[in-house]
Amino acid sequence: MRKLVAAALLGAALAAPGSVRAQLERTSLREYPTYDRQTAGLVQRLQDSERLERLYAEGPADPETIQLLLERERIDDALVALRTAITGPVAPLIRVLGSVAARFYVFQRDDARGYVAELAKILESVRARLPQLPREDAARVARELMALDNQLAHGGSAGWGPRLRAFINDYAGTDAALLAQVDLIGDRPGDIPREIAELEQFWRDHPNSIVGAKALYMAGFQWHVNIAITGVERRGSDPTPRFLKVLDIYRELQSGKYPPCEWVDKAPELVIGFFVSSEPAPAFEPGNLEKMIDGYRQFVFDRFEKSSDTTVDNSVGYVITSKLGGLYARQGRRVAGIEQTLTDLEARVNDKAAVRLFRADFYLRESTAGPADGRAAMAGNARATYTALADGSDSWVARKALASLAAMALATRDFAAARPLFQRFIETYPRAPWAWLAAMRIGLIDESENNWRAAADAYALAARTYTDAPFAAVFGAGFAARAHEAAGDFETALGEYRRALAAWRPDYGPALSIAPWQSGGPARPGASPPVDRTRLVKDEIASRIATLTRSASAPGGLIVERGRWQISQQAWRDAQTTLRGFLKSYPKSTLTAEARRLLHRAQLEQALDAVATDATAAGETAAVGQLDALIAEPADFFTAAAQLAKGAIRLRQSNPAEAATVTRAALMSLLAVQAPIDEAPLRDPVDADVAELRRIVFRPMGDFPLLAGAHWNAFTFPTTAPEFFVMQPDVVVRVAGQEPATRVVYQRFPDLKNVLFISADEQGLLARMVAAIGGNQRRAPTQVMETPNQPVGVSRDIVSFWDGFFPTRPGHWGGWELETYPQITRIEFFDAARTKASVMVTVGYSGATVVMEKIDGAWKAMRLTGQWIT
């Protein structure tokens, strides 16, 4: 476990059972301020991973362990644990089967390994136990098997009813069959009032029992949402009678009459999720608006101290800020009504400071998401409330309040105020859960002020001080390395990068970020994405180590690295000066080609900034002049991209003929540049297998048999070959027993002409080019189900024009799809000998996994699995 808490709490955690320890870990995360929710989630995932490792070592067949294995999609380990669990006691077995049923999709999603078939075998072993079990136990186990059998048979709702009736008949007289009768009431859709009446009668017939609680909860579920959604309650009518009915059901289930069960536990969800249509707005009868307000207030007073989550956007907090807030808004007093509710709540609870903290968090949210004319006042209210709470006491509320003050100052880039607040936090609470992040933020402030050596020192100090904190070693070393690069100390940077990579654990994943929320307006169309100083990517660190090692041994190599760093900071002009100086001083260096390529990127980026900033005729002329100068340089990707940019400008200028000529020349130039790379020998047998798998699956005319007949969300493969195809050379590859890694593989396709290899980074640059030249206009949707974020204007014209050369289209959720389908996103080899593999593909807005097998030395496509649709 990560030692994130004070010594006394840590000692208690280490001595506590797993579930208690987990609660202590989660409690520590409530001290993270709102601005750092992303990092809190990152720490939470790590804590869950570490907790799983402990539980797996202690008892892999435990229901909680198996549930966590499934949540983390560790299917192989889950199957091993299941084989043990099915021979154990009935009560934990039922919990295990319930977890498997709830997450059955994880077996289907990656069924390239035959997980579904293996699960079916395990379930048959469970079924074989039924005759030996007492009847009640057998019924409970059979009830869980029924749900899994329906999923294995793809029965859906149509298959559920017959199975349910057969189960009730087979196990008549058991408690499980009685509970199943409640489910059967809901298996005749179309008449919700009839269903509610039968459920409520069932509840009355079985008072104060678990089965009665289930029937009442299911009736409440229909009342709280389905009656409104299905139109039984006319939209725009008064929801108050329905709300009061739901409130009565909640109170009944929480009355203490019923044995502990999931339906009692879930009762608050009926009130929290109560649905009211907003279009048209409900028309309240006189006095009913006040009744709903009072009902929600009483619910808040009852639940606030019982809730494990009192943030402003979840659970009870959601009721206060959204449900009550909306009702108060109808009275013209949204903020005042919420404030009064919080005042009344504070008078009723024991932990009054927690309510004041909630008030401060509410003000903070209003300062960024509330009405624009009131945001400044809300920010002031938040600061004042946090300041009063940050009294130096050793309470979690005081710690979070001070952390929130510091985070607020950082979010608004008030570094003069932020720095002393972060320092005060570290000095006052040196072992608090958030202290390590506060130390990192001081380094971020130094970076923002271009004080790179101080930033490097701050990060290194954080790594040394918080040796037990999550990720501190990785972030401290990784950020220090980048700061040393900025200061020109590449040798020290190399050592820090190596430390960061050594500290990167497998359960950290491929990338980490501690980005805080930052204020700021929308980016200018076509502007370079802001430099993210808070993100680390494992593959990039490994690549940086290799690059720095190579450059350090070449004459003038560190000058090239200076230019590379300047490009990473979007200092285009400075990078050009640095790289031109290198090329002049070291014309015969082994890094000359790399330096020239970097120089060309800086030139292209500067030209794109120019055209994005000045769209006038004079601005276009100046940008074209910069592009022409670049096009005249020795050819590489960026000189070809400059031609594409020039063609796009000519299209914007209504000169499609010249645009076509320049665009075709650009693509042919790119083909010529990459030809020697495509023809070079592959570096190792793994790359050779990757190339062969891609050769088989990458059939952009739709002639790969397993994909040809599939439904791909309205995507249709072309009947006429385009002039060019586009594929990424980089693909994530995992070999059995190894971590996933990105491999860059160039290859020839014997029967496909003009395949362009354009990396993800290069495609991102082309997307920026589209926005820089064409803007980022979006069409206003006219229908509820219309695909969002659809572009219009010059940017759409440019991409449609490119589509005449290589397949392109707008992305479903924004952006552009510049890579030809089927896109190969990941390849996994299941065995060390690489005789079995899966190839994950995307086609249109859908995808699937192709299961491959090497037979007599040749790869063969066996089947398609794991189909998905966005």
Buried (B, 14 or more C-beta within 10 A) or exposed (E): BBBBBBEEBBEBBEEEEBEEBBEBBBBBBBBBBBBBBBBBEBBBBBBBBBBBBEBBEEBBBBBBBBBBBBBBBBBEBBBBBBBBBBEEEBEBBBBBBBBBBEBBEBBBBBBBBBBBEBBBEBBEEBBEBBEEBEEBBBBBBBBBBBBBBBBBEEBEEEBBBEBBBEBBEEBEEBBBBBBBBBBBBBEEEEEBEEBBEBBBEBBEEBEEBBBBBBBBBBBBBBBBBBBBEEEBBEBBBBBBBBBBBBBBBBBBBBEEEBEEBEBBEBBBBBBBBBBBBEEEEBEBEEEBBEBBBEBBBEBBBBBBBEBEEBBBEBBBBBBBBEBBBBBBEBEEEBBEBBBBBBEEBBEEEEBEBBBBBBBBBBBBBBBBEBEEEEBEBBBEBBBEBBBEBBEEEEBBBBBBBBBBBBBBBBBBBEBEBBBEBBBBBBEBBEBBBBBBBBBBBBBBBBBBEEBBEBBBBBBBBBBEBBEBBBBBBBBBBBBBBBBBBBBBBBEBBBBBBBBBBEBBEEEBBBEBBBBBBEEEEEEEBBBBEEEEBBBBBBBBBBEBBEBBEBBEEBEBBBBBBBBBBBBEBBBBEBBBEBBBBBBEEBEEBEBBEBBBBBBBBBBBBBBBBBBBEBBEEEBBEBBBEBBEEBBEBEBBBBBBBBBBBBBBBBBBEEBBEBBBBBBBBBBBBBBEBBEEEBEEEBEEEBBBBBBBBBBBBBBBBBEBEBBEEBEBBEBEBEEEEBEBBBBBBBBBBBBEEEEBBBBBBBBEBEEBEBBBBBBEEBBBBBBBBBBBBBBBEBBEEEEEEEEEBBBBEBBBBBBEBBEBBBBBBBBBEEBBBBBBBBBBBBBBBBEEEBBBBBBBBBBBBBBBBBBBBBEEEEBEBBEBBBBBEE
